[in-house]
Amino acid sequence: MRLFRSLTLLLTLVAPTAFADDLYQVEMILVRQNAVPAIVSRAAPEDWAAGAQRLNPDSLRTPSLNGEVEKLTASNDYTVLLHKAWQQNLSEEATKVAISEGKEQFGQFPIEGTLNLKLGRFTDVDADFWVNQINSDGLVTASERLKTDSHTKNGQLNFLDAGHLGMLIKITSLTAPAPRPVPDEIPD
């Protein structure tokens, strides 16, 4: 019986732990790649945010990737369309958030979309965004769409390429300890 308890304890220490519901900072930059011809898709659906929770204004944070935005803006190769940072809980169960920018007209925004995030060894990112042209009556007349899914490495800047639209995204744990710096010299 004692051996069984010891073995059980050992297995719980060695077994991989499930990813808990932890707090993360998510930062994203939506860009248009100017060298690639725009692909105009059907207009964004009216229920573009179906099943997604809206970003709470209290969760918004000051973006940290301003240097990257400056480089992109200085280049004629890219146009920065959206730059947001927020914090949210992530877990092994997918969480879908709705993100928008610009003046709302009849439930539509100039830029609107959803991010579906699922934590694992890597974070699964399912992005679905529309860049809308809205006429003077407030109706969407044309849209460009970014639809992509990817496995992203946490704590690193990842680029999701979807043709003429792309997304830079960085997902950083706010609860995990920071990695130790690499020593300048390795002692003998």
C-alpha positions in Angstrom: 0.0 0.0 0.0 2.8 2.4 0.8 4.4 1.6 -2.6 1.1 2.5 -4.3 0.9 5.9 -2.5 4.5 6.6 -3.5 3.9 5.6 -7.1 0.7 7.8 -7.2 2.7 10.8 -5.8 5.5 10.2 -8.3 3.0 10.0 -11.3 1.3 13.3 -10.3 4.7 15.0 -10.2 5.9 13.7 -13.5 2.6 13.8 -15.5 2.1 16.8 -17.7 0.0 19.4 -16.1 -3.2 20.7 -17.7 -3.0 24.3 -18.7 -5.0 26.3 -16.2 -7.1 29.3 -16.8 -4.3 31.9 -16.6 -4.1 35.6 -17.3 -2.5 36.6 -20.6 -1.8 39.8 -22.5 -2.8 39.6 -26.1 -1.5 42.3 -28.6 -2.4 42.3 -32.3 -1.5 44.5 -35.3 -3.7 44.1 -38.4 -1.8 45.2 -41.6 -2.5 45.5 -45.3 0.4 44.3 -47.4 0.5 47.1 -50.1 2.6 45.1 -52.6 -0.1 42.4 -52.8 -3.3 43.2 -54.7 -6.4 43.5 -52.5 -8.9 40.8 -52.7 -12.4 42.1 -52.2 -14.7 39.5 -50.8 -18.4 39.5 -50.1 -19.5 42.0 -47.6 -19.0 41.2 -43.9 -22.1 39.4 -42.5 -24.3 41.3 -40.1 -23.7 38.7 -37.4 -19.8 38.9 -37.7 -19.4 38.7 -33.9 -21.8 35.8 -33.3 -20.9 33.8 -30.2 -18.0 36.1 -29.3 -17.7 38.2 -26.2 -16.9 41.9 -26.7 -13.6 43.2 -25.3 -14.3 44.9 -22.0 -12.9 48.4 -22.0 -11.3 47.7 -18.6 -9.3 44.9 -20.1 -7.6 47.2 -22.7 -3.9 47.8 -22.1 -1.2 50.1 -23.4 0.4 48.4 -26.5 4.0 47.5 -26.2 4.7 46.8 -29.9 4.9 50.5 -30.9 8.4 50.1 -32.3 7.1 47.5 -34.8 4.2 49.7 -35.7 6.6 52.6 -36.4 8.7 50.4 -38.6 5.7 49.2 -40.5 4.3 52.7 -40.9 7.7 54.0 -42.1 7.7 51.3 -44.8 5.6 51.8 -47.9 5.1 48.0 -47.9 2.5 48.0 -45.2 -0.5 50.0 -43.9 -1.3 49.5 -40.2 -5.1 49.1 -39.9 -5.5 48.2 -36.2 -3.3 47.9 -33.2 -4.8 46.7 -29.9 -3.6 45.2 -26.6 -5.7 43.7 -23.8 -5.6 41.1 -21.1 -7.8 38.0 -20.8 -7.9 34.6 -19.3 -6.9 31.7 -21.6 -7.3 28.0 -21.1 -7.6 24.7 -23.0 -11.2 25.7 -23.8 -11.4 28.2 -26.7 -12.3 31.8 -26.0 -13.7 33.9 -28.8 -13.5 37.7 -28.5 -14.9 40.4 -30.9 -12.7 43.3 -31.8 -13.7 46.4 -33.7 -12.4 49.8 -34.7 -14.1 52.9 -36.0 -17.6 54.3 -35.8 -20.4 51.7 -35.6 -23.1 52.0 -38.2 -26.0 49.5 -38.1 -23.9 47.0 -36.2 -21.0 47.2 -38.6 -17.6 48.8 -38.1 -14.9 49.8 -40.6 -12.7 47.1 -39.1 -14.3 44.2 -37.3 -13.5 40.6 -36.5 -13.1 37.8 -34.0 -10.1 36.0 -32.4 -10.7 32.5 -31.1 -7.8 31.6 -28.7 -7.1 28.2 -27.2 -4.2 27.5 -24.9 -2.1 24.4 -25.2 1.6 23.7 -25.8 1.1 26.4 -28.4 -1.8 28.8 -28.5 -4.2 28.1 -31.3 -5.3 31.3 -33.0 -8.3 31.4 -35.3 -8.6 35.0 -36.8 -11.5 36.2 -38.9 -11.5 39.9 -39.7 -13.1 42.2 -42.2 -11.9 45.6 -43.4 -15.1 47.2 -44.6 -15.9 50.0 -47.0 -19.0 51.8 -45.7 -21.0 54.2 -47.9 -22.7 57.5 -46.8 -25.9 55.6 -45.9 -23.9 53.4 -43.4 -24.1 50.2 -45.5 -21.2 47.9 -46.1 -20.5 48.0 -49.9 -17.3 45.9 -50.0 -15.0 44.1 -47.6 -11.5 42.6 -47.5 -11.2 39.5 -45.4 -8.5 37.9 -43.3 -9.3 34.3 -42.4 -6.5 32.2 -40.9 -5.7 29.8 -38.2 -2.3 29.0 -36.7 -0.4 27.6 -33.8 1.5 30.5 -32.2 4.4 30.3 -29.7 3.6 32.2 -26.5 5.8 35.2 -25.6 7.0 35.6 -29.2 5.8 37.9 -32.0 4.1 35.8 -34.6 3.1 36.8 -38.2 -0.1 35.3 -39.6 -0.1 35.7 -43.4 -3.4 35.8 -45.2 -2.4 37.2 -48.6 -2.9 41.0 -48.8 -3.9 41.2 -45.1 -1.7 40.0 -42.3 -1.6 40.0 -38.5 1.2 40.3 -36.0 0.2 38.8 -32.7 1.9 38.3 -29.4 0.4 36.3 -26.5 2.3 36.7 -23.2 1.5 35.0 -19.9 1.1 37.5 -17.0 1.3 34.8 -14.4 4.2 32.6 -15.5 7.7 33.6 -14.3 9.8 35.4 -16.8 12.5 33.3 -18.4 16.0 33.7 -16.9 18.4 35.6 -19.0 21.1 33.7 -20.9 24.5 34.2 -19.2 27.2 36.1 -21.1 29.7 33.4 -20.3 29.2 29.8 -19.4 31.4 28.9 -16.4 33.7 25.9 -16.7 
